[in-house]
Amino acid sequence: MRLYRARPGLAVLILLAAAAGACAAAEPTEPRSKLWTLVQRCIAHPEMTGPTDSCLLADPAKGYAILRDIRGQTQFLLVATDRRWGIEDPRIEPADAPNYFAAAWSARGCVAAALGRPVPDGEISLAINSTAARSDGQLHIHIDRLRPGVSDALERGKSEVTLAGHRYRLRHLDTIADTNLFAALAATASGAMGDQTIVVAGDPRGGFFVLDDHVHDGDPASGEELQVDHPPVPLEQLAAEQKRLAGCADPARPEGR
């Protein structure tokens, strides 16, 4: 029987190929997203106002778009216009990243426009889910009303609160205009950022309550659970309400009361 000895150069190539394959297998895959495709259409065709398009604002210079979510009467979405995966994406943490939460808050007038009546800031909330609880792999923040009873449980000075059967950390901020909430959470989070959820709720007395939770013990970390439930909205209803929503996402609307 003849024995063959591998050439040194070939052996090196085999080792490099194996290492490259291992690295590729270890890299996270890009999450699938329908919102990313829709937002690109909004940017390319800003005139789109149909009920299935739901584009209310697309500003790639500022890094976000505002869409109506067809799953709820008063639910709107802030969606990043750059490819950003979600709460786990490290590109949303630098100081020069868009302040997505402040931008989402400036679009809260859309909730009132959809209802056809004023909605106090103390009833408005913003929520981003963990990777386990989200339905789309493009960064998006839910803008909607708080579930009844949630606002009553939020108090200044408290550091924790139990809501919907889950324990949330709680803090109060005077403003969110100068704070990157993703970076702030990353500095104190229990576990990976992809396991986190953030909720921002308006304080009727001024400022904001910021809540966070993480995936554990069957808790999927879905901050959206603190917002009102909705039945799906028929497309004909969306079409009828579209004119009423014109201008509701105006970014010139101030954060303050």
Backbone hydrogen bonds in HBPLUS format (Angstrom, degrees):
<---DONOR---> <-ACCEPTOR-->    atom                        ^
c    i                          cat <-CA-CA->   ^        H-A-AA   ^      H-
h    n   atom  resd res      DA  || num        DHA   H-A  angle D-A-AA Bond
n    s   type  num  typ     dist DA aas  dist angle  dist       angle   num
A0011-ALA N   A0007-ARG O   2.98 MM   4  6.28 158.2  2.03 158.0 164.9     1
A0012-VAL N   A0008-PRO O   3.05 MM   4  6.35 155.0  2.11 151.2 157.1     2
A0013-LEU N   A0009-GLY O   3.10 MM   4  6.38 158.7  2.15 147.0 152.4     3
A0014-ILE N   A0010-LEU O   2.92 MM   4  6.22 156.5  1.98 151.0 157.4     4
A0015-LEU N   A0011-ALA O   3.01 MM   4  6.27 158.0  2.06 148.4 153.8     5
A0016-LEU N   A0012-VAL O   2.89 MM   4  6.16 159.0  1.93 153.0 158.9     6
A0017-ALA N   A0013-LEU O   2.90 MM   4  6.08 160.3  1.94 149.6 154.9     7
A0018-ALA N   A0014-ILE O   2.99 MM   4  6.18 156.6  2.04 145.8 152.3     8
A0019-ALA N   A0015-LEU O   2.94 MM   4  6.16 157.0  1.99 146.7 153.0     9
A0020-ALA N   A0016-LEU O   2.87 MM   4  6.09 159.3  1.91 150.2 155.9    10
A0021-GLY N   A0017-ALA O   2.95 MM   4  6.15 154.5  2.01 145.2 152.2    11
A0022-ALA N   A0018-ALA O   2.99 MM   4  6.25 151.2  2.07 145.0 152.6    12
A0023-CYS N   A0019-ALA O   2.97 MM   4  6.25 156.9  2.02 150.3 156.1    13
A0024-ALA N   A0020-ALA O   2.94 MM   4  6.14 161.7  1.98 149.3 154.4    14
A0025-ALA N   A0021-GLY O   2.99 MM   4  6.16 152.5  2.07 142.7 150.1    15
A0026-ALA N   A0022-ALA O   3.07 MM   4  6.26 137.3  2.26 137.9 149.0    16
A0026-ALA N   A0023-CYS O   3.04 MM   3  5.05 125.2  2.36  93.9 108.5    17
A0027-GLU N   A0023-CYS O   3.09 MM   4  6.35 132.3  2.33 146.5 158.4    18
A0137-GLY N   A0032-ARG O   2.94 MM 105  5.32 144.2  2.07 150.2 153.9    19
A0038-LEU N   A0034-LYS O   3.08 MM   4  6.36 160.4  2.11 150.1 155.9    20
A0039-VAL N   A0035-LEU O   2.83 MM   4  6.00 164.2  1.85 157.7 161.1    21
A0040-GLN N   A0036-TRP O   3.12 MM   4  6.32 154.5  2.19 145.2 151.6    22
A0041-ARG N   A0037-THR O   3.17 MM   4  6.47 147.7  2.27 142.4 150.9    23
A0041-ARG N   A0038-LEU O   3.10 MM   3  5.11 119.7  2.48  94.5 109.4    24
A0042-CYS N   A0038-LEU O   2.93 MM   4  6.31 148.0  2.04 145.8 155.6    25
A0043-ILE N   A0039-VAL O   2.96 MM   4  6.28 152.1  2.04 149.2 155.8    26
A0044-ALA N   A0040-GLN O   3.04 MM   4  6.21 159.7  2.08 143.7 149.2    27
A0045-HIS N   A0041-ARG O   2.81 MM   4  5.82 144.6  1.93 146.1 155.5    28
A0048-MET N   A0045-HIS O   3.06 MM   3  5.89 170.6  2.07 129.4 130.8    29
A0053-ASP N   A0050-GLY O   3.02 MM   3  5.21 146.9  2.13 105.2 115.5    30
A0054-SER N   A0050-GLY O   2.95 MM   4  6.15 172.7  1.96 171.4 170.9    31
A0068-ARG N   A0054-SER O   2.94 MM  14  5.03 150.4  2.03 135.3 144.9    32
A0056-LEU N   A0066-ILE O   2.95 MM  10  5.52 162.7  1.98 162.2 162.9    33
A0057-LEU N   A0066-ILE O   3.29 MM   9  5.02 140.4  2.46 143.0 139.7    34
A0066-ILE N   A0057-LEU O   2.81 MM   9  5.02 153.6  1.88 134.1 141.1    35
A0059-ASP N   A0064-TYR O   3.00 MM   5  5.68 166.3  2.02 154.5 158.3    36
A0062-LYS N   A0059-ASP O   3.04 MM   3  5.54 135.3  2.24 111.7 122.4    37
A0063-GLY N   A0059-ASP O   2.92 MM   4  6.17 122.7  2.25 139.3 155.2    38
A0064-TYR N   A0059-ASP O   3.35 MM   5  5.68 152.4  2.43 136.6 133.4    39
A0081-THR N   A0063-GLY O   3.13 MM  18  5.14 161.7  2.17 104.8 109.1    40
A0065-ALA N   A0079-VAL O   2.79 MM  14  5.22 142.9  1.92 145.8 158.3    41
A0079-VAL N   A0065-ALA O   2.86 MM  14  5.22 162.5  1.89 146.2 152.0    42
A0067-LEU N   A0077-LEU O   2.86 MM  10  5.15 162.5  1.89 151.2 157.1    43
A0077-LEU N   A0067-LEU O   2.78 MM  10  5.15 164.2  1.80 153.7 156.6    44
A0069-ASP N   A0075-GLN O   2.99 MM   6  5.55 162.1  2.03 139.5 142.3    45
A0072-GLY N   A0069-ASP O   3.29 MM   3  6.09 170.4  2.30 124.2 124.4    46
A0233-VAL N   A0070-ILE O   3.21 MM 163  5.85 172.8  2.21 158.6 159.7    47
A0076-PHE N   A0143-ILE O   2.93 MM  67  4.98 163.3  1.96 146.5 151.9    48
A0143-ILE N   A0076-PHE O   2.77 MM  67  4.98 163.8  1.79 152.4 150.6    49
A0078-LEU N   A0141-ILE O   2.94 MM  63  5.08 160.5  1.98 145.2 151.3    50
A0141-ILE N   A0078-LEU O   2.82 MM  63  5.08 150.5  1.91 141.7 151.8    51
A0080-ALA N   A0139-LEU O   3.12 MM  59  5.68 160.7  2.16 149.3 154.3    52
A0139-LEU N   A0084-ARG O   2.70 MM  55  5.45 161.5  1.73 152.6 152.1    53
A0089-ASP N   A0086-GLY O   3.03 MM   3  5.55 167.6  2.05 120.9 124.9    54
A0092-ILE N   A0089-ASP O   3.28 MM   3  6.12 171.6  2.29 125.1 126.3    55
A0093-GLU N   A0090-PRO O   3.28 MM   3  5.61 168.7  2.29 113.1 115.7    56
A0097-ALA N   A0094-PRO O   3.10 MM   3  5.41 166.4  2.12 114.2 117.2    57
A0103-ALA N   A0099-ASN O   3.06 MM   4  6.32 159.6  2.11 154.3 160.6    58
A0104-ALA N   A0100-TYR O   2.88 MM   4  6.07 153.2  1.96 145.4 153.0    59
A0105-TRP N   A0101-PHE O   2.93 MM   4  6.17 154.2  2.00 147.6 154.4    60
A0106-SER N   A0102-ALA O   3.10 MM   4  6.37 145.6  2.23 141.4 150.0    61
A0107-ALA N   A0104-ALA O   3.06 MM   3  5.31 150.0  2.16 103.8 113.0    62
A0108-ARG N   A0105-TRP O   3.12 MM   3  5.32 162.0  2.15 116.5 116.5    63
A0110-CYS N   A0107-ALA O   3.08 MM   3  5.97 169.1  2.09 125.4 128.6    64
A0111-VAL N   A0108-ARG O   3.03 MM   3  5.66 144.9  2.16 115.5 123.4    65
A0113-ALA N   A0109-GLY O   2.97 MM   4  6.20 156.4  2.02 146.8 154.2    66
A0114-ALA N   A0110-CYS O   2.91 MM   4  6.05 152.4  1.99 144.5 150.7    67
A0115-LEU N   A0111-VAL O   3.14 MM   4  6.40 150.2  2.23 143.2 150.9    68
A0116-GLY N   A0112-ALA O   2.79 MM   4  5.87 136.4  1.98 144.9 157.7    69
A0117-ARG N   A0112-ALA O   3.29 MM   5  5.45 141.5  2.45 145.1 148.6    70
A0123-GLU N   A0120-PRO O   2.93 MM   3  5.60 166.4  1.95 121.1 125.5    71
A0124-ILE N   A0121-ASP O   3.12 MM   3  5.21 163.0  2.15 108.0 113.4    72
A0146-LEU N   A0123-GLU O   2.72 MM  23  5.38 149.7  1.81 144.8 151.4    73
A0202-GLY N   A0124-ILE O   3.24 MM  78  5.92 164.3  2.26 157.6 160.3    74
A0125-SER N   A0144-ASP O   2.81 MM  19  5.62 149.5  1.91 170.7 176.9    75
A0144-ASP N   A0125-SER O   3.13 MM  19  5.62 166.5  2.15 153.6 157.8    76
A0126-LEU N   A0200-VAL O   2.78 MM  74  4.99 148.2  1.87 145.4 154.5    77
A0200-VAL N   A0126-LEU O   2.81 MM  74  4.99 158.4  1.86 143.4 150.2    78
A0127-ALA N   A0142-HIS O   2.95 MM  15  5.05 145.0  2.07 135.2 145.0    79
A0142-HIS N   A0127-ALA O   2.77 MM  15  5.05 163.2  1.79 158.2 153.9    80
A0128-ILE N   A0198-ILE O   3.00 MM  70  5.52 157.1  2.06 158.0 163.8    81
A0198-ILE N   A0128-ILE O   3.20 MM  70  5.52 152.9  2.28 146.0 154.2    82
A0130-SER N   A0221-ALA O   3.15 MM  91  5.70 154.2  2.22 161.9 168.9    83
A0133-ALA N   A0130-SER O   3.15 MM   3  5.28 139.2  2.32 100.1 111.0    84
A0134-ARG N   A0130-SER O   3.07 MM   4  6.09 125.9  2.38 149.5 162.0    85
A0131-THR N   A0194-GLY O   2.91 MM  63  5.39 170.2  1.92 155.8 159.0    86
A0228-VAL N   A0145-ARG O   3.15 MM  83  6.00 153.7  2.22 143.6 147.6    87
A0147-ARG N   A0226-LEU O   2.73 MM  79  5.47 163.4  1.76 145.5 140.6    88
A0150-VAL N   A0147-ARG O   3.14 MM   3  5.87 166.9  2.16 143.1 146.5    89
A0153-ALA N   A0150-VAL O   2.99 MM   3  5.39 142.1  2.14 108.9 119.6    90
A0154-LEU N   A0151-SER O   3.20 MM   3  5.41 158.5  2.25 107.0 113.5    91
A0158-LYS N   A0155-GLU O   3.34 MM   3  5.86 165.0  2.36 126.7 129.9    92
A0170-LEU N   A0159-SER O   2.81 MM  11  4.69 157.3  1.86 120.3 118.8    93
A0161-VAL N   A0168-TYR O   2.93 MM   7  5.36 147.2  2.04 150.3 158.4    94
A0168-TYR N   A0161-VAL O   2.81 MM   7  5.36 174.5  1.81 159.5 161.4    95
A0163-LEU N   A0166-HIS O   2.88 MM   3  5.37 158.7  1.93 156.4 153.5    96
A0166-HIS N   A0163-LEU O   2.86 MM   3  5.37 166.2  1.88 120.2 125.0    97
A0169-ARG N   A0212-ASP O   2.90 MM  43  5.34 161.6  1.93 163.8 161.2    98
A0212-ASP N   A0169-ARG O   3.16 MM  43  5.34 146.3  2.28 132.0 139.4    99
A0171-ARG N   A0210-VAL O   3.08 MM  39  5.43 143.2  2.22 143.2 154.1   100
A0210-VAL N   A0171-ARG O   2.90 MM  39  5.43 168.6  1.91 155.0 158.3   101
A0173-LEU N   A0208-PHE O   2.84 MM  35  5.21 162.4  1.87 151.2 157.3   102
A0208-PHE N   A0173-LEU O   2.73 MM  35  5.21 157.4  1.78 160.8 166.5   103
A0184-ALA N   A0180-ASN O   3.00 MM   4  6.26 161.6  2.03 155.3 161.3   104
A0185-LEU N   A0181-LEU O   3.04 MM   4  6.08 154.7  2.11 136.7 142.8   105
A0186-ALA N   A0182-PHE O   2.94 MM   4  6.13 158.5  1.98 147.9 154.4   106
A0187-ALA N   A0183-ALA O   3.22 MM   4  6.42 141.0  2.38 143.2 151.4   107
A0188-THR N   A0185-LEU O   2.94 MM   3  5.36 150.4  2.03 111.8 120.8   108
A0189-ALA N   A0185-LEU O   2.72 MM   4  5.41 120.0  2.08 158.8 177.2   109
A0195-ASP N   A0192-ALA O   3.03 MM   3  5.53 157.7  2.08 113.0 120.1   110
A0196-GLN N   A0193-MET O   3.04 MM   3  5.30 165.7  2.06 118.2 119.4   111
A0215-VAL N   A0195-ASP O   2.81 MM  20  5.13 142.2  1.96 139.1 151.7   112
A0197-THR N   A0213-ASP O   2.95 MM  16  5.41 137.6  2.13 155.2 152.7   113
A0213-ASP N   A0197-THR O   3.22 MM  16  5.41 147.9  2.33 135.2 142.7   114
A0199-VAL N   A0211-LEU O   2.87 MM  12  5.01 158.8  1.92 144.0 145.9   115
A0211-LEU N   A0199-VAL O   2.79 MM  12  5.01 170.4  1.80 156.0 159.4   116
A0201-ALA N   A0209-PHE O   2.85 MM   8  5.11 163.0  1.88 150.8 156.2   117
A0209-PHE N   A0201-ALA O   2.81 MM   8  5.11 171.5  1.81 160.0 162.6   118
A0203-ASP N   A0207-GLY O   3.11 MM   4  5.44 163.3  2.14 137.8 132.7   119
A0206-GLY N   A0203-ASP O   2.80 MM   3  5.14 165.1  1.82 120.7 125.1   120
A0216-HIS N   A0219-ASP O   3.16 MM   3  5.15 145.8  2.28 130.6 140.9   121
A0219-ASP N   A0216-HIS O   2.77 MM   3  5.15 161.8  1.80 123.7 129.3   122
A0225-GLU N   A0222-SER O   2.99 MM   3  5.79 168.6  2.01 122.4 126.2   123
A0226-LEU N   A0223-GLY O   3.07 MM   3  5.89 171.7  2.08 123.6 126.3   124
A0227-GLN N   A0224-GLU O   3.01 MM   3  5.42 164.5  2.04 116.0 119.5   125
A0237-GLN N   A0234-PRO O   2.99 MM   3  5.36 128.5  2.26 106.2 119.4   126
A0238-LEU N   A0234-PRO O   3.12 MM   4  6.55 156.2  2.18 151.1 158.2   127
A0239-ALA N   A0235-LEU O   2.91 MM   4  6.15 160.7  1.94 152.6 157.5   128
A0240-ALA N   A0236-GLU O   3.07 MM   4  6.20 152.4  2.15 137.7 144.7   129
A0241-GLU N   A0237-GLN O   3.06 MM   4  6.26 140.5  2.22 144.9 154.9   130
A0241-GLU N   A0238-LEU O   3.20 MM   3  5.23 128.6  2.48  95.2 108.2   131
A0242-GLN N   A0239-ALA O   3.37 MM   3  5.25 153.6  2.44  97.5 105.1   132
A0244-ARG N   A0241-GLU O   3.07 MM   3  5.37 122.4  2.41 105.1 119.6   133
A0245-LEU N   A0242-GLN O   3.11 MM   3  5.38 143.5  2.25 103.9 114.1   134
A0246-ALA N   A0243-LYS O   3.16 MM   3  5.38 162.6  2.19 108.3 113.7   135
A0248-CYS N   A0245-LEU O   2.98 MM   3  5.43 165.9  2.00 139.9 139.2   136
A0250-ASP N   A0247-GLY O   3.24 MM   3  5.42 149.5  2.34 119.7 117.4   137
A0253-ARG N   A0250-ASP O   3.17 MM   3  5.96 170.9  2.18 122.4 125.1   138
